[in-house]
Amino acid sequence: MQVHHYGIDVSHLEASVEFYQTFLHLKVIERMSFMDEKIVFLAGDGLCIELIEGPDGRPPASAHLAFLVNDLGQLMNELGNRGFVPAEGPYRIKKDWKSAFYKGPDGEMIEFMEMKEI
């Protein structure tokens, strides 16, 4: 099964969690804090949403698009061979979750995330 992953910047994390649980029937699979941000992952029916609330309840400064990948290291090597360098990371989020951010051709922020268990 293919899983689609989306990162969404929010200003009211718990209201957003309730919305996605109620209307899309997603379940919380992880809650964490990372670099002054509160993050909640919700998943179900091939969809994974990463809700991100910045410090003081503000959404982070920039939105990003997120993709799940099977092997972050391999993808980073392929991107490096084509002249792309990470804008941020790679980060180890959990024991078996890794993430790296790249800027796309138009400067858009793209996150590639390897999650062994979702």
Residue pairs with C-beta under 8 A, 6 or more apart in sequence:
1 46
2 46
3 43
3 46
3 47
3 48
3 68
3 118
4 46
4 47
4 48
4 68
5 47
5 48
5 49
5 50
5 66
5 67
5 68
5 113
5 115
6 47
6 48
6 49
6 50
6 65
6 66
7 49
7 50
7 52
7 63
7 64
7 65
7 66
7 111
8 16
8 49
8 50
8 51
8 52
8 63
9 52
9 53
9 54
9 59
9 60
9 62
9 63
9 64
10 16
10 51
10 52
10 53
10 59
11 53
11 57
11 58
11 59
12 53
12 57
13 38
13 40
13 51
13 53
13 57
16 40
16 51
17 28
17 40
17 42
17 51
20 26
20 42
20 49
20 51
21 27
21 28
21 42
24 42
24 44
24 47
25 44
25 45
26 42
26 43
26 44
26 47
26 49
27 42
27 43
27 44
28 40
28 41
28 42
29 41
29 42
29 43
29 48
29 118
30 39
30 40
30 41
30 94
31 38
31 39
31 40
31 41
32 38
32 39
32 93
32 94
33 39
34 91
34 93
36 54
36 55
37 52
37 53
37 54
37 55
37 60
38 52
38 53
39 50
39 51
39 52
39 53
40 50
40 51
41 48
41 49
41 50
41 51
41 118
42 48
42 49
42 51
43 49
43 118
48 68
48 115
48 118
50 66
50 113
52 59
52 60
53 59
54 60
54 61
62 109
63 109
64 101
64 108
64 109
64 110
64 111
65 108
65 109
65 110
65 111
66 110
66 111
66 112
66 113
67 110
67 111
67 112
67 113
68 113
68 114
68 115
68 118
69 75
69 112
69 113
69 114
70 114
71 114
72 90
72 98
72 99
72 100
72 112
72 113
72 114
75 112
76 86
76 90
76 100
76 112
79 85
79 102
84 102
85 102
86 100
86 101
86 102
87 101
87 102
87 103
87 109
88 100
88 101
89 99
89 100
89 101
90 98
90 99
90 100
91 98
91 99
91 100
92 98
93 99
93 113
96 114
96 115
96 116
96 117
97 113
97 114
97 115
97 116
98 113
98 114
99 111
99 112
99 113
99 114
100 111
100 112
101 109
101 110
101 111
101 112
102 109
102 110
102 112
103 109
103 110
104 110
